[in-house]
């Protein structure tokens, strides 16, 4: 994934804000105090109030990483070469199969 300069800057700034939230927790600030301090520091570039409070709660519950969580992707099995070859064989043997029949064939041959 390539990021343009402004996207990279936004990502870095959000990571920086998460680090600040984690620091505020360690020094005993409340979520409201943390939000007020971040407002002073970042002004209109601050992440939303809900995001600040959500991050505060996550770090308070012992989440340690300040990196963004990865979003779920397509299941890895859909890209494996063995599965692709298997479906090619099924379709090649009978080009008139419906998707349901292909799914049934692939499930029964596992």
N, C-alpha and C positions, 0 to 999 in steps of 0.2 A: 504494500500500500504506500503510495507516494503522497506526501503532504506538501502543499504549497507553503510558502513562508508564513502567511497569516494563520493558516490552520495549525502549523507547528507551534507558532507563538501562543495561540489560544490553548492548545493542549498543554504546553509548558506552564502557562499561567494557571490553568485549572489544577495541575499537579502541585504547583506552588501553594495554591490556596488550600488544598487538602493537607499539605504538610503543616501549614499554619493552624488548621483546625486540630490536627493531632497534637501539636505543641500546646495549644490552649488547654486541651484536656489534661495534658501532663502537668500543667501549672495550676490546675484546679479551677479554671474558668467554667462558667455555665454556658449552655448553648446560646442564650440570649447575649451574654457578654462577648462570646466568640463572634457572633454575627455583627455586633456593633463595632468590634475592633476591625473585622474584615471590611466593613463598610468604610471606615476611616482610611484604611490602607488602600483599598482597590476602587472605591467609589462606584461608578456605573459599570466597571468591568468585573464586578463581583458576580459570582454565580448566584442563582436565585435563592431566596430565603429558605424555601423548602429543601433545596439541595444541601444548603449549609446544615440545616437541622438533621437531615437524613444522614449526611456524612458524619456529623457529630455523634449521632446514635450508633452508627456502625463502628466507629473507632472506640467509643465507650464500651461496646460489646466485645472488644478485643480484636477487631479486624486490624491487621498490621500493615497491609500493603496500601500505599497511597496511589498506586496505579489504577487506571480504570479497569473495571471488570470486563472480561471478554464476553461478547455476545454470542449466543449459540449459533452454530453454523449448520450447514447441511450434514447429515450423518455421514461419517467417514466410509461406511460400507457402500454407499452409493457410488463411490469413485474407485473402488478397488478393481484392479484388472481382472481378477477371477470372476467377479460378479458380472462385469461387462461382457466377458467371453461367454459366460453361462447364458445370459439373455440373448446374445447374438445367435447362439446355437439354437435356442428355443424358437426364436423368430425365423431363423433360416430354415428350420425343419418344417414349419407350418406358418406361412405368411398370413393366413386367415384367422389366426387366433385373436380374441379380444384381450383387452388389458386384464380383465378379471381372470381369464383362462391362463394367461401368462403368469399372473401372480400365483394362481393355484399350482401351476406346474413348478414354479420356482420354489414354493413352500414345501411341496411334496418331495422334491429332490434333495432337500437339505439334510 
